[in-house]
Amino acid sequence: MQTPETRPSTDVPAVAKAYNGVDRNAFVFGLNPQAELWNGRLAMIGFLAYLVWDLAGYSVLRDVLHFIGY
């Protein structure tokens, strides 16, 4: 039987830590790994916003294609 000293820790950290010990969710300005996470999150929000906008009947792509003659 395992004692508390030899049992693996099941504590979940309160903050998602990167390998260097920096919070991966922190907004840090500049070229760094956190920038990729924020870039992906904002891209997902933008894509979803465009889908909702398109479903509402306002399509930028359809208007552009109509303008150039397709």
C-alpha positions in Angstrom: 0.0 0.0 0.0 1.2 3.5 -0.9 1.8 6.0 1.8 1.1 9.7 1.3 4.8 10.3 0.7 5.1 7.8 -2.1 1.7 8.3 -3.7 1.7 10.4 -6.9 0.2 13.8 -6.5 -3.3 14.3 -8.0 -3.5 18.0 -7.2 -4.5 20.0 -10.2 -2.6 23.3 -10.5 -4.8 26.4 -10.3 -3.1 27.9 -13.4 -2.0 26.1 -16.6 1.8 26.5 -16.5 4.1 26.4 -19.5 7.3 24.4 -19.4 9.3 27.4 -18.2 6.8 28.1 -15.4 5.1 31.1 -17.0 1.3 31.2 -17.1 0.2 30.2 -20.7 -3.0 32.1 -20.4 -1.4 35.4 -19.5 -1.5 38.2 -22.1 2.1 39.0 -22.8 3.0 41.4 -25.5 5.5 40.4 -28.2 6.6 37.2 -30.0 6.2 34.4 -27.5 4.2 31.1 -27.1 1.3 33.0 -25.4 0.8 34.9 -28.6 -0.1 31.7 -30.5 -2.7 30.8 -28.0 -4.3 34.3 -28.1 -4.1 34.4 -31.9 -6.0 31.1 -32.1 -8.6 32.1 -29.7 -9.3 35.4 -31.4 -9.4 33.6 -34.8 -12.0 31.2 -33.5 -14.1 34.1 -32.2 -13.8 35.9 -35.6 -14.7 32.8 -37.6 -17.8 32.2 -35.4 -18.8 35.9 -35.7 -18.5 35.7 -39.5 -20.7 32.5 -39.6 -23.4 34.2 -37.5 -23.2 37.3 -39.7 -23.5 35.1 -42.8 -26.4 33.2 -41.5 -28.2 36.5 -40.7 -28.1 37.3 -44.4 -25.2 39.6 -44.6 -22.5 37.9 -46.6 -19.3 39.8 -47.5 -18.1 37.0 -49.8 -21.4 36.9 -51.7 -21.4 40.7 -52.1 -17.8 40.7 -53.4 -18.5 37.9 -55.9 -21.7 39.7 -57.1 -19.7 43.0 -57.4 -17.0 41.4 -59.7 -19.6 39.6 -61.8 -19.7 36.0 -60.6 
